[in-house]
């Protein structure tokens, strides 16, 4: 018997795989990524999940939901959570992707690390039923950590799994998972925190800005993860790096049409201007970039080079002016 495991690499999904492996089921681990996986900013959830799959000796596949995910994000059928997190629609997409892999590999069912009641929007009973129905996987999703709190699934009814060896975890506490990890010998699991950038209030504001200006695409989402973002009209946007590493990444990821604003006589942040500048936009961008140069240069005229070798001289840049345009 073979199943697909939705494996993020976090504690819950890792434990779910371990529990099912103990029943002699062949597991293919599936890592599904979106542009908003918070862990991608560090080592990447795909890498963590792959290491778990290797440790447990399961198969491994990876699926990326990019532009199709962004199209859903603009108008999710089931709405947003507290910020711009479309949790139910997100899970429907993920289960739909897992269903395709299940069909391709000849697997008979799928498992998920979801725990009943852990997440307020997407892990209550009604939401979980909706997700399964709209993804076309009713009765085929086993949640090993909470299985005894749900009606028996097809794998349990047909005897592919022993229901008595499944669990009844519920709620937001992680203590039962940590105890189970110790009992099963699961070590070096990542911190339970992390998750989706769409739940972050500051990042959500930037996403709303992209949607409002019809600029939501994968490249612009990646840029949202870098720097400080500013907008003062509908046609032009400025991103300013926070450090040398971000300066390099902004230069690398910016579109070829972007205008680069860079201090000429002092060390400081790089600015990337995107869109169609109106009269005065370039000089305002120069003042904003200059305002984030170290205060130790206070009183020094700052020369900013931009565009076709144009140079602006900024005297006494005002950080308050910059912050009022910050997204």
N, C-alpha and C positions, 0 to 999 in steps of 0.2 A: 504494500500500500504506500502511496506517495502523496505528499501534501506540499503546498506552497506556504511558506512562513513570511509574513510581512515583518521584516527585521530592520529596525532603525539602528540597532547597535546599543540602544539604551537598556536599562535594567529589565523593564517589563517584557519587552520582546525577546530579550536573551533568555529569560527564565521560561517563557512560553515555549521556545524551541527546545530547551533542555527537558522540560516536562514531557513533551511529545516524543522526543527521541527515546525516552525511557520506556515507551510503549512499542518500540521496534518499528516505528514508521519511518520511511525514507523522507527526508526533508530537503527541499530546495529553498534556500534563503533568498528572499527578494527584497532588495533595498530600493525604495522609491524616493527620489529626490525632487524637490521643487526649487525655484529661485529663492525661497525664503527659509531654508533650513539654517538655523542659527549656527549649528556646529560647522557648517561649511567655511566659516570665517577662520576656523582654527585648523584642525586636522582633517575635517570632512567626515560626515556621518557615513558616507560610502566606504571609506577606508576602515572605520571602526567596525562597521557591519561585516565587511569582508574578513577582518581578523577573527571575529566571532565565528563566522561560517567555517573558516579554516580550522579553528580550535575544535569545533564540534564535528568537523569532517562532513559538512553538508555541501550540497551544490550551492552555487551562488550566481545570482543575476542582478542586474541593476537597470532601472528604468528612470528616465528623466522626463518630468512633466514641465515643459517650458511655456511656449506661446499658448498652447491650449489651456494651460492653467491660468495664464494672465487674462485670457478671454473670459473664463469663468469668473475671475476675481472682479471684473468690472460690474457684474450684475448677478451675484450668486442666487440661485433659486430659493435657497433656504436662509438667506440673509447673513449678516455678520454677527460676530460676537461683540465683545466690549469695544474692540477697535475695528480693524478691517480683516479679521480672521473669519473666513467662510468655512468653519470647521466641518459642518455636515457635508457640504458640497465637495470639500477637499477629500473627505473619507470616501465619498461615493466614487470620485475619480480614481483614488488609490485602489479601492476594491475592484473597480472595473479593469484597471491595469493588471491587477493580480489574477483576475478571471482569465484574461487573455493568455497570460503565462501558464496558468493552470491547464488551459486547453491545448497550448502548444507542447507542453511537456507530458501530457497524459496524467496529470495529478488528479486526485479525486475530491480533494477539499482544500481549504486554506485555514491558517491559524493566525491569530492576532494577539498581541500582548495587552489589549485593552482590558481595563478593570472597571467594572460597573460602578458608576458614581464618582470616578476619579476626576473627570473633566465635566464641568457643568453644562456645556453646550452639546457635546457630541458623544458622551458616554453614559447617558441615561437610557432607560429601556426603550422609550418611544423613538429616540433618535437612532439608536442602533438598529431597530427594526426597519426604520425608513431607509437607512443607508444600505442595508442588505437588499431590500426590495428594489430600490432604484438602480443598484449596481447589478442586479440579476443574479444574486448569489444567496438567496434565501435558503436557510437550512444547511448551507455549506461552509459557514464560518464558525470555527471553534475558537473560543476564548479560554484557553486552558486555566488561566488564573481565576476566572469567575464562572466557569462552566456550570457549576452546580446551582447557580442562581438563575440560570436560564432553562427553558425547556430543552430536552435532549435534541441534539442536532442529528442530521442524517448519518454522519460517521459513528455516532454513539448508538443510534437505533440499529444500524446494520452490523454492529459489533466490530467495527474497525478500531474503535477506541474503547477502553474501559473507563466508564464514567466515574467509577469510584476512585480512580487514580488522578482525577482532575480536582480543581480547587474551588474555593468559594470566597475569594477575596473581594472586598468592596470598599468604597470610600477613598479619601484623598491621602490617608496616611501611607507611608512607604515602609513602615516597620515590618509588616508581614513579608514583603518582598525581600527585604534585607536579611531576615531570618531564613527565608527559603534559599537565598543565594548562599548563605553560610552552610546550610544543610546539604546543598547540592554541589558544593565545592566551586561555585562560580565566583571568581575573584577578578579584581582589576576592572570592574565595570565602571562606566562613567557616572558622574554625578547625575541624579535624576533631573536636575534643572536643565534648562536649555530650551529646546522646542522651536517654536516658529516665530520669526521676526514680525509677523503680522499682528502678534499680540502685544508688541512693544509700542507704547503710546507715541513716542517720538517718531519711530519709523513709520507708524500708521499715518501720521500727518504727512509725511513725504509721499507715501503711496497715494493718498487722497489728492495731493497736488498733481501727481503724474496723471491720474485718471481725469481730473478736472481739465487738464490741458492736452488731453489725448496724446500723451507721451509714454504710455505704459507699454514697454517692451523689455525683453530680457537684458539688453545692454544697459538701458537706463536704470533698471532695478539693481544691477550689479554696481552701478555708480552710486546708488543710494547708500550702499554699505560703506562708502568712503567719504571723509571730509565733512565740512559744514556746507549747508545748502541755502541759497538765497534767491529770492525772486521779488521784483518790484513792479513788473508789468507782465502781460500775457505772452510776450514774444521772446523774452530773454531770461536765462537762468545762469547763476554762477555757483560753482563748487570750489571750495577753498580747502586745500590739504591741511591736516593737523600736524604732520611731521614729515620727515624726509622720505620714509617708506611710502606714505600715502601720496606724496608728491609724485613719486615714480610710478605708482599704480594709476594715478589719474592721467598722467601723460600717456601711459601705455593703453589705457582703456578708452580714452576720449576719441570721439569721432574725428575724422580728418578735417571736417569743417569747423571744429571747435576753435575758439580763440583762446590762446594761452596767455595768461598774465603772470609775469615773473619779476621779482625784484632784481634789479641790475647791479646795485651798489652795495647791497646788504644780503645776508643770508635770511631766508624767510619762506613763507608758504607759496605754493604754486596755485594759481587760480585757473579754472577751466570755464569759459563762457560758451553757452550753447543756445542756439536759436538765432533770431534775426535782431541785432541790436538797433535800437532807436538812438537818435541824437542824445548824447549825454550818458548813454549806458556804459560805454567803455570807461569813461572817467570815473563814474560811480564804482564800477568794478575795481578799478585801480585803487580807489580810496578804501574799499572794503578789504582787499588783499593787504594793503599797507597797514591797516589797523590791527592785523594779527601778527605783525613783526614784533619781536621782543621789545619790551619797554626800556631795555638798557640803551636803545638807540633813540630815546625820546629827545626831540629837539633837532634831530638830523633829518634833512630833506631826503625823502625816499623816492628813488627813481624806479618806475615800473615800465618794463618793456612789454609790448603786446602787438598783436597783428603783424603787419608788414613793417617791422622794425620801428614802430611808433613808440615814443617814450613820453610818459607823464611824470611830472614831479609832484609829489604829495607832501604837503606840509602839515604837521600835527594831525595825523589821522585820528578819527574819533570812533572808538569801539561801539559807543552807543548808537551811532548812525548805522553801523553794520548790523547790529543785533536786531534792530527794528524791522529789517527785511529778511531775517532768518526764518526758514521754514521749520 
